[in-house]
Amino acid sequence: MDTQNEGPSGAARPGRALRATLFAGTRPEIVKLAPVALALRAAGAEVRVVATGQHHDQRMAGSFFTGLGVEPDQRWTLAWDESERVATLLGRALAHFAADRPDVAVVQGDTWTVPLVAMAARRHGVPVAHVEAGLRSGNPLSPEESNRKVAAALATVHLAPTEGAVANLRREGVPEDAVHLVGNTVCDVLRASGVEPAAPADRSGVLVTAHRPGTVDTPERLAALVTVVRALADRHAPVVFPVHPRTADRLAAFGLTDRLTHPGLTLLEPQPHRRMLELIAGSALVVTDSGGLQEEAGWFGVPAVVLRESTPRPEGVALGQAVLAGLDRDRALAAAGTLLTPGEQRRIAAMPCPYGDGRSAERIARLLTDRHRHDLLALREPGTRRTVEEDSP
C-alpha cells in the first residue's frame, strides 16, 4: 500500500481520494450501507465492500447486495456455532487490516460485525466511522446494546441518526466534535425505492415479523409469540407473516409450526426487499420485534406494535406511531385495536418520519470526503504526534 500521501494513522491528506472499506454482515446492514457506498463513490471515494457472512442465507443477504446495486468485493464465510462465528469474524477482520489499511472502516448498527471489525481496525490504526451511532435501549440484557456501547468506545466518527442518539453519545462522554447528526440511511433506501404508502382507506391487514433471539430462542417466548400471532389472526385478519429462517428453525425444533395453521394467517418465505417494502406500505399495521421495520413503518406512516419491552428507537413511541407491547397477548391486542382505528390511521399516515429525510448518505459522504477529513479521521496519542500504538496490546 502506498503511504506517501498519508496523514496520521493512514488518513488520506487532501489531494488523494478517500479509501473506505464498508463491512456488512446482515440484511439490515446491507440495506443501510448500500446508499453510503453509492454516495461515497459518487463523491470520488475509492470504496470496497466486505460481506462478513453473518447472514449466509441467499434470501437474507446475497440477493440484497445485487438488488441495491452494491456487490461485495470480498465474502467471508462463518461457522453456524456462535462462538466459532465470533472467533472467525474477528480473525478475518484482523487479517484483513493487517493486509490492507484503508483511510476509514465503516460499520453500521449493532451486530457482532460492528465491535469485532472496529476492534480489528483500531488494532491496526485504522479509523472507524460508525453509522447509526448512539442508539440506546437501556436494556442490559440486550446483546445489541452491548455492541452499540463497545462501538462508541472504538469509533472515531459517530454518525448519529437522531437528536436522541446525539444526546446519548454526549451523555456518555463522546467528544462533541466527533458526533455528527446525519439521519438514518434506511430512509435513503426508502426514498429511492419509489414505493409509496397506500392511503389509509386503502390499507388492509397486519404484517408480522419476528426474528430476535430474545423472541424466538426459548420455547416459552416463542410460544408466547405464536399466541400473539394467532390472536391477531382471530381479531384482525388477514395477517401475513414472512418467517425468518431463524424463526422457522425454532418453530420446527420446538414443535410449534402447526400452531400457526389458521385461516386468517398466511406464512411466507423471506421476501425480496422491494416486495417487503410494498407489504409494509400497504398494511394497516406492522407487528414486529425488528428495529429496522419500526423505521420503515415510520417512513410509510404505518403504525407499529413492537413486541419488545424497550426499543433503541424511542422517537416513534414518543409520537404514538409505535407502541411497546412485549410478547403479551392482551397488550398487543389492545395496542392493535387502538392503532387500527380510522382516526389513528389518518393521524399516523400524516406524521413526518421521525428517523430521517432520505438524504443521510449524502451527508456522510460529504463529511468523510471533505478536504479536512484528515483531521476528522486522525488517531492521535494525547500530548504527542504519534498516532498508532507501536507495541502489541
C-alpha positions as a Markdown table, in Angstrom:
| # | Residue | x | y | z |
|---|---|---|---|---|
| 1 | Met | 0.0 | 0.0 | 0.0 |
| 2 | Asp | 1.3 | 3.4 | -1.0 |
| 3 | Thr | 1.7 | 5.6 | 2.2 |
| 4 | Gln | 3.5 | 8.6 | 0.7 |
| 5 | Asn | 0.4 | 10.8 | 0.7 |
| 6 | Glu | -1.0 | 9.6 | 4.0 |
| 7 | Gly | -1.5 | 11.6 | 7.2 |
| 8 | Pro | -1.8 | 10.3 | 10.7 |
| 9 | Ser | -3.0 | 6.7 | 11.2 |
| 10 | Gly | -3.3 | 6.3 | 7.4 |
| 11 | Ala | -5.8 | 9.0 | 7.0 |
| 12 | Ala | -5.5 | 10.5 | 3.5 |
| 13 | Arg | -4.3 | 14.0 | 3.0 |
| 14 | Pro | -6.1 | 16.4 | 0.7 |
| 15 | Gly | -5.4 | 15.6 | -2.9 |
| 16 | Arg | -5.9 | 11.8 | -2.7 |
| 17 | Ala | -9.2 | 10.1 | -2.9 |
| 18 | Leu | -10.6 | 8.7 | 0.3 |
| 19 | Arg | -10.2 | 4.9 | 0.6 |
| 20 | Ala | -13.1 | 3.5 | 2.5 |
| 21 | Thr | -14.0 | -0.1 | 3.3 |
| 22 | Leu | -17.6 | -0.9 | 4.3 |
| 23 | Phe | -18.4 | -4.0 | 6.3 |
| 24 | Ala | -21.9 | -5.5 | 6.1 |
| 25 | Gly | -22.9 | -8.8 | 7.8 |
| 26 | Thr | -26.7 | -8.9 | 7.9 |
| 27 | Arg | -29.7 | -7.9 | 5.8 |
| 28 | Pro | -30.2 | -4.6 | 7.7 |
| 29 | Glu | -26.5 | -3.7 | 7.4 |
| 30 | Ile | -26.6 | -4.3 | 3.6 |
| 31 | Val | -29.7 | -2.2 | 3.2 |
| 32 | Lys | -28.4 | 0.7 | 5.3 |
| 33 | Leu | -24.8 | 0.7 | 4.0 |
| 34 | Ala | -25.7 | 0.4 | 0.3 |
| 35 | Pro | -26.6 | 4.1 | -0.1 |
| 36 | Val | -23.4 | 5.1 | 1.8 |
| 37 | Ala | -21.3 | 3.1 | -0.7 |
| 38 | Leu | -23.1 | 4.7 | -3.6 |
| 39 | Ala | -22.8 | 8.2 | -2.2 |
| 40 | Leu | -19.1 | 7.8 | -1.4 |
| 41 | Arg | -18.4 | 6.6 | -4.9 |
| 42 | Ala | -20.3 | 9.5 | -6.4 |
| 43 | Ala | -18.2 | 11.8 | -4.3 |
| 44 | Gly | -15.0 | 10.3 | -5.7 |
| 45 | Ala | -14.0 | 7.9 | -3.0 |
| 46 | Glu | -12.5 | 4.5 | -3.6 |
| 47 | Val | -14.9 | 2.1 | -1.9 |
| 48 | Arg | -14.6 | -1.6 | -1.1 |
| 49 | Val | -17.4 | -3.6 | 0.4 |
| 50 | Val | -16.9 | -6.7 | 2.6 |
| 51 | Ala | -19.7 | -9.2 | 3.3 |
| 52 | Thr | -18.8 | -10.6 | 6.7 |
| 53 | Gly | -21.2 | -13.5 | 6.4 |
| 54 | Gln | -23.4 | -13.1 | 9.4 |
| 55 | His | -26.4 | -13.8 | 7.1 |
| 56 | His | -25.2 | -16.6 | 4.8 |
| 57 | Asp | -28.7 | -17.4 | 3.6 |
| 58 | Gln | -29.1 | -16.1 | 0.0 |
| 59 | Arg | -32.7 | -15.0 | 0.9 |
| 60 | Met | -31.4 | -12.8 | 3.7 |
| 61 | Ala | -28.1 | -11.4 | 2.3 |
| 62 | Gly | -26.8 | -12.3 | -1.1 |
| 63 | Ser | -29.7 | -11.1 | -3.3 |
| 64 | Phe | -29.9 | -7.9 | -1.3 |
| 65 | Phe | -26.4 | -6.7 | -2.4 |
| 66 | Thr | -27.5 | -7.2 | -6.1 |
| 67 | Gly | -30.9 | -5.6 | -5.6 |
| 68 | Leu | -29.3 | -2.5 | -4.0 |
| 69 | Gly | -26.6 | -2.1 | -6.6 |
| 70 | Val | -23.7 | -2.9 | -4.4 |
| 71 | Glu | -21.7 | -6.1 | -5.0 |
| 72 | Pro | -19.2 | -7.1 | -2.3 |
| 73 | Asp | -15.5 | -7.2 | -3.1 |
| 74 | Gln | -15.0 | -9.9 | -0.5 |
| 75 | Arg | -17.3 | -12.5 | 1.0 |
| 76 | Trp | -16.4 | -14.2 | 4.3 |
| 77 | Thr | -17.8 | -17.5 | 5.4 |
| 78 | Leu | -18.6 | -18.0 | 9.1 |
| 79 | Ala | -19.5 | -21.2 | 11.0 |
| 80 | Trp | -23.0 | -21.6 | 12.4 |
| 81 | Asp | -22.0 | -22.0 | 16.0 |
| 82 | Glu | -21.9 | -18.6 | 17.7 |
| 83 | Ser | -18.5 | -19.0 | 19.4 |
| 84 | Glu | -16.9 | -20.1 | 16.2 |
| 85 | Arg | -18.6 | -17.3 | 14.2 |
| 86 | Val | -17.3 | -14.7 | 16.6 |
| 87 | Ala | -13.8 | -16.1 | 16.6 |
| 88 | Thr | -13.7 | -16.5 | 12.8 |
| 89 | Leu | -15.1 | -13.0 | 12.2 |
| 90 | Leu | -12.5 | -11.3 | 14.5 |
| 91 | Gly | -9.7 | -13.4 | 13.0 |
| 92 | Arg | -10.8 | -12.5 | 9.4 |
| 93 | Ala | -11.0 | -8.8 | 10.3 |
| 94 | Leu | -7.6 | -8.8 | 12.0 |
| 95 | Ala | -6.1 | -10.4 | 8.9 |
| 96 | His | -7.9 | -8.0 | 6.6 |
| 97 | Phe | -6.5 | -4.9 | 8.2 |
| 98 | Ala | -3.0 | -6.4 | 8.6 |
| 99 | Ala | -3.0 | -6.7 | 4.8 |
| 100 | Asp | -4.9 | -3.5 | 3.9 |
| 101 | Arg | -5.2 | -0.3 | 5.8 |
| 102 | Pro | -7.9 | 1.9 | 4.3 |
| 103 | Asp | -8.4 | 5.5 | 5.4 |
| 104 | Val | -11.6 | 4.5 | 7.2 |
| 105 | Ala | -13.5 | 1.4 | 8.1 |
| 106 | Val | -17.3 | 2.0 | 8.0 |
| 107 | Val | -19.6 | -0.2 | 10.1 |
| 108 | Gln | -23.3 | 0.1 | 10.8 |
| 109 | Gly | -25.6 | -0.7 | 13.6 |
| 110 | Asp | -25.1 | -3.2 | 16.4 |
| 111 | Thr | -24.5 | -6.8 | 15.2 |
| 112 | Trp | -21.3 | -8.8 | 16.0 |
| 113 | Thr | -19.7 | -7.3 | 12.9 |
| 114 | Val | -19.6 | -3.9 | 14.4 |
| 115 | Pro | -17.5 | -4.3 | 17.6 |
| 116 | Leu | -15.3 | -7.1 | 16.1 |
| 117 | Val | -14.4 | -5.2 | 12.9 |
| 118 | Ala | -13.9 | -2.0 | 14.9 |
| 119 | Met | -11.6 | -3.8 | 17.3 |
| 120 | Ala | -9.5 | -5.2 | 14.5 |
| 121 | Ala | -9.4 | -1.8 | 12.7 |
| 122 | Arg | -8.2 | 0.1 | 15.7 |
| 123 | Arg | -5.6 | -2.6 | 16.4 |
| 124 | His | -4.1 | -1.7 | 13.0 |
| 125 | Gly | -4.5 | 2.1 | 13.4 |
| 126 | Val | -7.5 | 2.4 | 11.0 |
| 127 | Pro | -10.1 | 5.0 | 12.0 |
| 128 | Val | -13.7 | 3.7 | 12.3 |
| 129 | Ala | -16.9 | 5.5 | 11.2 |
| 130 | His | -20.0 | 4.1 | 13.0 |
| 131 | Val | -23.2 | 4.6 | 11.0 |
| 132 | Glu | -26.4 | 4.6 | 13.2 |
| 133 | Ala | -24.3 | 5.6 | 16.3 |
| 134 | Gly | -25.8 | 6.4 | 19.6 |
| 135 | Leu | -28.9 | 4.3 | 19.7 |
| 136 | Arg | -29.7 | 3.0 | 23.2 |
| 137 | Ser | -32.5 | 0.8 | 24.6 |
| 138 | Gly | -31.4 | 0.9 | 28.3 |
| 139 | Asn | -31.8 | -2.9 | 28.3 |
| 140 | Pro | -28.8 | -4.6 | 29.9 |
| 141 | Leu | -29.9 | -8.0 | 28.7 |
| 142 | Ser | -29.7 | -6.9 | 25.0 |
| 143 | Pro | -26.5 | -8.1 | 23.2 |
| 144 | Glu | -27.1 | -5.4 | 20.7 |
| 145 | Glu | -26.9 | -2.8 | 23.5 |
| 146 | Ser | -23.5 | -4.1 | 24.5 |
| 147 | Asn | -22.3 | -4.0 | 20.9 |
| 148 | Arg | -23.5 | -0.4 | 20.5 |
| 149 | Lys | -21.6 | 0.7 | 23.6 |
| 150 | Val | -18.5 | -1.1 | 22.6 |
| 151 | Ala | -18.7 | 0.6 | 19.2 |
| 152 | Ala | -19.0 | 4.0 | 20.9 |
| 153 | Ala | -15.7 | 3.4 | 22.6 |
| 154 | Leu | -14.0 | 2.4 | 19.4 |
| 155 | Ala | -15.4 | 4.7 | 16.8 |
| 156 | Thr | -13.5 | 7.8 | 15.6 |
| 157 | Val | -16.6 | 9.3 | 13.8 |
| 158 | His | -20.0 | 8.8 | 15.3 |
| 159 | Leu | -22.8 | 9.2 | 12.6 |
| 160 | Ala | -25.9 | 9.6 | 14.7 |
| 161 | Pro | -29.4 | 9.2 | 13.1 |
| 162 | Thr | -31.4 | 11.3 | 15.6 |
| 163 | Glu | -31.1 | 14.1 | 18.1 |
| 164 | Gly | -31.8 | 11.5 | 20.8 |
| 165 | Ala | -28.8 | 9.4 | 19.6 |
| 166 | Val | -26.6 | 12.6 | 19.7 |
| 167 | Ala | -27.7 | 13.2 | 23.3 |
| 168 | Asn | -26.9 | 9.6 | 24.3 |
| 169 | Leu | -23.4 | 9.9 | 23.0 |
| 170 | Arg | -22.8 | 13.3 | 24.6 |
| 171 | Arg | -24.0 | 11.9 | 28.0 |
| 172 | Glu | -21.5 | 9.1 | 27.6 |
| 173 | Gly | -18.6 | 11.5 | 27.1 |
| 174 | Val | -18.1 | 11.2 | 23.4 |
| 175 | Pro | -16.3 | 14.4 | 22.2 |
| 176 | Glu | -18.8 | 16.8 | 20.7 |
| 177 | Asp | -16.7 | 17.3 | 17.5 |
| 178 | Ala | -16.7 | 13.5 | 16.9 |
| 179 | Val | -20.6 | 13.3 | 16.8 |
| 180 | His | -22.5 | 14.2 | 13.6 |
| 181 | Leu | -26.3 | 14.2 | 13.1 |
| 182 | Val | -26.9 | 12.7 | 9.7 |
| 183 | Gly | -30.3 | 10.9 | 9.9 |
| 184 | Asn | -30.9 | 7.2 | 9.3 |
| 185 | Thr | -29.7 | 5.8 | 6.0 |
| 186 | Val | -32.6 | 3.4 | 5.7 |
| 187 | Cys | -34.7 | 6.5 | 4.7 |
| 188 | Asp | -32.4 | 7.0 | 1.7 |
| 189 | Val | -33.2 | 3.5 | 0.5 |
| 190 | Leu | -36.9 | 4.0 | 1.1 |
| 191 | Arg | -36.9 | 7.3 | -0.7 |
| 192 | Ala | -35.0 | 5.8 | -3.7 |
| 193 | Ser | -37.2 | 2.7 | -3.8 |
| 194 | Gly | -40.2 | 4.6 | -5.3 |
| 195 | Val | -42.6 | 2.6 | -3.1 |
| 196 | Glu | -45.4 | 4.9 | -2.0 |
| 197 | Pro | -47.6 | 4.4 | 1.1 |
| 198 | Ala | -51.2 | 3.4 | 0.4 |
| 199 | Ala | -53.8 | 5.9 | 1.6 |
| 200 | Pro | -55.2 | 4.9 | 5.0 |
| 201 | Ala | -58.5 | 3.9 | 3.5 |
| 202 | Asp | -56.8 | 1.5 | 1.1 |
| 203 | Arg | -54.6 | -0.2 | 3.7 |
| 204 | Ser | -55.5 | -3.6 | 4.9 |
| 205 | Gly | -54.3 | -6.4 | 7.2 |
| 206 | Val | -51.5 | -6.9 | 9.7 |
| 207 | Leu | -47.9 | -7.6 | 8.8 |
| 208 | Val | -45.9 | -9.6 | 11.4 |
| 209 | Thr | -42.2 | -10.2 | 11.6 |
| 210 | Ala | -40.1 | -11.7 | 14.4 |
| 211 | His | -36.6 | -13.0 | 14.5 |
| 212 | Arg | -34.7 | -11.7 | 17.5 |
| 213 | Pro | -33.0 | -14.3 | 19.7 |
| 214 | Gly | -34.9 | -12.9 | 22.8 |
| 215 | Thr | -38.1 | -13.6 | 21.0 |
| 216 | Val | -37.6 | -17.0 | 19.3 |
| 217 | Asp | -34.8 | -18.8 | 21.0 |
| 218 | Thr | -36.7 | -20.2 | 24.0 |
| 219 | Pro | -39.8 | -22.4 | 23.8 |
| 220 | Glu | -41.7 | -20.3 | 26.3 |
| 221 | Arg | -41.2 | -17.0 | 24.5 |
| 222 | Leu | -41.7 | -18.4 | 21.0 |
| 223 | Ala | -45.0 | -20.0 | 22.3 |
| 224 | Ala | -46.0 | -16.5 | 23.5 |
| 225 | Leu | -45.2 | -15.1 | 20.1 |
| 226 | Val | -47.4 | -17.8 | 18.5 |
| 227 | Thr | -50.2 | -16.9 | 20.9 |
| 228 | Val | -50.0 | -13.3 | 19.9 |
| 229 | Val | -50.0 | -14.1 | 16.1 |
| 230 | Arg | -53.0 | -16.4 | 16.4 |
| 231 | Ala | -54.9 | -13.8 | 18.5 |
| 232 | Leu | -54.2 | -11.1 | 15.8 |
| 233 | Ala | -55.4 | -13.6 | 13.1 |
| 234 | Asp | -58.6 | -14.2 | 15.2 |
| 235 | Arg | -59.3 | -10.4 | 15.7 |
| 236 | His | -57.7 | -8.5 | 12.8 |
| 237 | Ala | -57.3 | -10.9 | 9.8 |
| 238 | Pro | -55.8 | -11.0 | 7.3 |
| 239 | Val | -52.4 | -11.5 | 8.9 |
| 240 | Val | -49.2 | -12.0 | 6.8 |
| 241 | Phe | -46.1 | -13.4 | 8.5 |
| 242 | Pro | -42.9 | -13.7 | 6.4 |
| 243 | Val | -41.0 | -16.2 | 8.5 |
| 244 | His | -37.3 | -15.5 | 9.1 |
| 245 | Pro | -35.0 | -18.7 | 8.7 |
| 246 | Arg | -34.1 | -18.5 | 12.4 |
| 247 | Thr | -37.7 | -18.4 | 13.4 |
| 248 | Ala | -38.6 | -21.2 | 11.1 |
| 249 | Asp | -35.9 | -23.4 | 12.6 |
| 250 | Arg | -37.0 | -22.7 | 16.2 |
| 251 | Leu | -40.7 | -23.3 | 15.4 |
| 252 | Ala | -39.8 | -26.7 | 14.0 |
| 253 | Ala | -37.4 | -27.5 | 16.8 |
| 254 | Phe | -39.9 | -26.6 | 19.5 |
| 255 | Gly | -42.9 | -28.3 | 17.7 |
| 256 | Leu | -44.8 | -25.1 | 17.3 |
| 257 | Thr | -45.1 | -24.8 | 13.5 |
| 258 | Asp | -48.5 | -26.5 | 13.3 |
| 259 | Arg | -49.9 | -23.9 | 15.7 |
| 260 | Leu | -49.5 | -21.3 | 13.1 |
| 261 | Thr | -52.1 | -23.0 | 10.8 |
| 262 | His | -55.0 | -20.6 | 10.8 |
| 263 | Pro | -57.5 | -19.4 | 8.2 |
| 264 | Gly | -56.7 | -15.8 | 8.8 |
| 265 | Leu | -52.9 | -16.2 | 8.7 |
| 266 | Thr | -50.6 | -16.5 | 5.7 |
| 267 | Leu | -47.0 | -17.7 | 6.2 |
| 268 | Leu | -44.4 | -16.6 | 3.7 |
| 269 | Glu | -40.8 | -17.3 | 2.9 |
| 270 | Pro | -38.4 | -14.3 | 3.5 |
| 271 | Gln | -39.4 | -11.7 | 0.9 |
| 272 | Pro | -37.2 | -9.7 | -1.6 |
| 273 | His | -36.5 | -6.2 | -0.3 |
| 274 | Arg | -38.9 | -4.3 | -2.6 |
| 275 | Arg | -41.7 | -6.8 | -2.0 |
| 276 | Met | -41.2 | -6.4 | 1.7 |
| 277 | Leu | -41.5 | -2.6 | 1.4 |
| 278 | Glu | -44.7 | -3.0 | -0.6 |
| 279 | Leu | -46.1 | -5.2 | 2.1 |
| 280 | Ile | -45.3 | -2.6 | 4.8 |
| 281 | Ala | -46.6 | 0.3 | 2.8 |
| 282 | Gly | -49.9 | -1.4 | 2.1 |
| 283 | Ser | -50.5 | -2.8 | 5.6 |
| 284 | Ala | -52.8 | -1.1 | 8.2 |
| 285 | Leu | -50.5 | -2.3 | 11.0 |
| 286 | Val | -47.0 | -3.7 | 11.5 |
| 287 | Val | -46.3 | -6.0 | 14.4 |
| 288 | Thr | -42.6 | -6.7 | 14.9 |
| 289 | Asp | -39.6 | -7.2 | 17.1 |
| 290 | Ser | -37.4 | -5.6 | 14.4 |
| 291 | Gly | -35.8 | -2.2 | 14.8 |
| 292 | Gly | -35.5 | -1.8 | 11.0 |
| 293 | Leu | -39.2 | -2.4 | 10.5 |
| 294 | Gln | -40.0 | 0.2 | 13.1 |
| 295 | Glu | -38.1 | 2.7 | 11.0 |
| 296 | Glu | -39.6 | 1.5 | 7.7 |
| 297 | Ala | -43.1 | 1.7 | 9.2 |
| 298 | Gly | -42.4 | 5.2 | 10.4 |
| 299 | Trp | -41.3 | 6.3 | 6.9 |
| 300 | Phe | -44.5 | 4.9 | 5.4 |
| 301 | Gly | -46.7 | 6.3 | 8.1 |
| 302 | Val | -47.9 | 2.9 | 9.2 |
| 303 | Pro | -48.5 | 2.2 | 12.9 |
| 304 | Ala | -46.4 | -0.4 | 14.7 |
| 305 | Val | -46.8 | -2.7 | 17.7 |
| 306 | Val | -43.4 | -3.5 | 19.0 |
| 307 | Leu | -43.0 | -7.0 | 20.5 |
| 308 | Arg | -40.4 | -5.8 | 23.0 |
| 309 | Glu | -40.3 | -4.1 | 26.4 |
| 310 | Ser | -37.8 | -1.5 | 25.2 |
| 311 | Thr | -36.5 | -0.1 | 22.0 |
| 312 | Pro | -33.5 | 1.9 | 20.9 |
| 313 | Arg | -35.8 | 3.8 | 18.6 |
| 314 | Pro | -38.0 | 5.7 | 21.1 |
| 315 | Glu | -38.9 | 8.5 | 18.6 |
| 316 | Gly | -41.9 | 6.6 | 17.2 |
| 317 | Val | -43.1 | 5.6 | 20.6 |
| 318 | Ala | -42.9 | 9.2 | 21.8 |
| 319 | Leu | -45.1 | 10.2 | 18.9 |
| 320 | Gly | -47.6 | 7.4 | 19.3 |
| 321 | Gln | -46.7 | 5.8 | 16.0 |
| 322 | Ala | -45.3 | 2.8 | 17.8 |
| 323 | Val | -46.5 | 1.0 | 21.0 |
| 324 | Leu | -44.4 | -1.3 | 23.1 |
| 325 | Ala | -46.3 | -4.5 | 24.0 |
| 326 | Gly | -43.7 | -7.1 | 24.7 |
| 327 | Leu | -44.9 | -10.7 | 24.0 |
| 328 | Asp | -48.1 | -10.0 | 26.0 |
| 329 | Arg | -51.2 | -11.1 | 24.1 |
| 330 | Asp | -53.6 | -8.7 | 25.8 |
| 331 | Arg | -51.3 | -5.7 | 25.5 |
| 332 | Ala | -50.6 | -6.4 | 21.8 |
| 333 | Leu | -54.3 | -6.8 | 21.0 |
| 334 | Ala | -55.1 | -3.6 | 22.9 |
| 335 | Ala | -52.4 | -1.6 | 21.0 |
| 336 | Ala | -53.6 | -3.1 | 17.7 |
| 337 | Gly | -57.2 | -2.2 | 18.4 |
| 338 | Thr | -56.3 | 1.4 | 19.1 |
| 339 | Leu | -53.8 | 1.8 | 16.2 |
| 340 | Leu | -56.3 | 0.4 | 13.7 |
| 341 | Thr | -59.0 | 2.9 | 14.4 |
| 342 | Pro | -59.6 | 5.3 | 11.5 |
| 343 | Gly | -58.5 | 8.4 | 13.4 |
| 344 | Glu | -55.2 | 6.9 | 14.4 |
| 345 | Gln | -54.7 | 5.6 | 10.9 |
| 346 | Arg | -55.1 | 9.1 | 9.4 |
| 347 | Arg | -53.0 | 10.8 | 12.2 |
| 348 | Ile | -50.1 | 8.4 | 11.8 |
| 349 | Ala | -50.2 | 8.5 | 8.0 |
| 350 | Ala | -49.8 | 12.3 | 8.1 |
| 351 | Met | -46.9 | 12.2 | 10.5 |
| 352 | Pro | -43.4 | 13.1 | 9.3 |
| 353 | Cys | -40.9 | 10.3 | 9.6 |
| 354 | Pro | -39.1 | 10.7 | 12.9 |
| 355 | Tyr | -35.9 | 8.9 | 11.7 |
| 356 | Gly | -34.7 | 10.8 | 8.7 |
| 357 | Asp | -35.4 | 12.6 | 5.4 |
| 358 | Gly | -33.7 | 10.3 | 2.9 |
| 359 | Arg | -30.5 | 12.3 | 2.4 |
| 360 | Ser | -28.3 | 10.8 | 5.1 |
| 361 | Ala | -25.8 | 9.1 | 2.8 |
| 362 | Glu | -25.1 | 12.4 | 1.1 |
| 363 | Arg | -24.3 | 14.0 | 4.4 |
| 364 | Ile | -22.0 | 11.1 | 5.3 |
| 365 | Ala | -20.2 | 11.2 | 2.0 |
| 366 | Arg | -19.6 | 15.0 | 2.3 |
| 367 | Leu | -18.3 | 14.6 | 5.8 |
| 368 | Leu | -15.9 | 11.8 | 5.0 |
| 369 | Thr | -14.6 | 13.2 | 1.7 |
| 370 | Asp | -14.2 | 16.8 | 3.0 |
| 371 | Arg | -10.8 | 18.3 | 2.5 |
| 372 | His | -10.4 | 18.4 | 6.3 |
| 373 | Arg | -11.1 | 14.7 | 6.7 |
| 374 | His | -7.5 | 14.0 | 7.7 |
| 375 | Asp | -8.3 | 16.0 | 10.9 |
| 376 | Leu | -11.7 | 14.2 | 11.3 |
| 377 | Leu | -10.1 | 10.7 | 11.0 |
| 378 | Ala | -6.8 | 11.2 | 12.7 |
| 379 | Leu | -5.9 | 8.9 | 15.7 |
| 380 | Arg | -3.6 | 10.8 | 17.9 |
| 381 | Glu | -2.0 | 9.9 | 21.2 |
| 382 | Pro | -2.6 | 12.8 | 23.7 |
| 383 | Gly | 0.3 | 15.1 | 24.0 |
| 384 | Thr | 2.4 | 13.6 | 21.2 |
| 385 | Arg | 2.3 | 13.5 | 17.4 |
| 386 | Arg | 2.4 | 9.7 | 17.4 |
| 387 | Thr | -0.8 | 8.2 | 16.1 |
| 388 | Val | -0.6 | 4.4 | 16.4 |
| 389 | Glu | 0.5 | 2.3 | 19.3 |
| 390 | Glu | 3.8 | 0.7 | 18.5 |
| 391 | Asp | 3.5 | -2.2 | 20.8 |
| 392 | Ser | 1.0 | -5.0 | 20.7 |
| 393 | Pro | -1.6 | -5.0 | 23.4 |
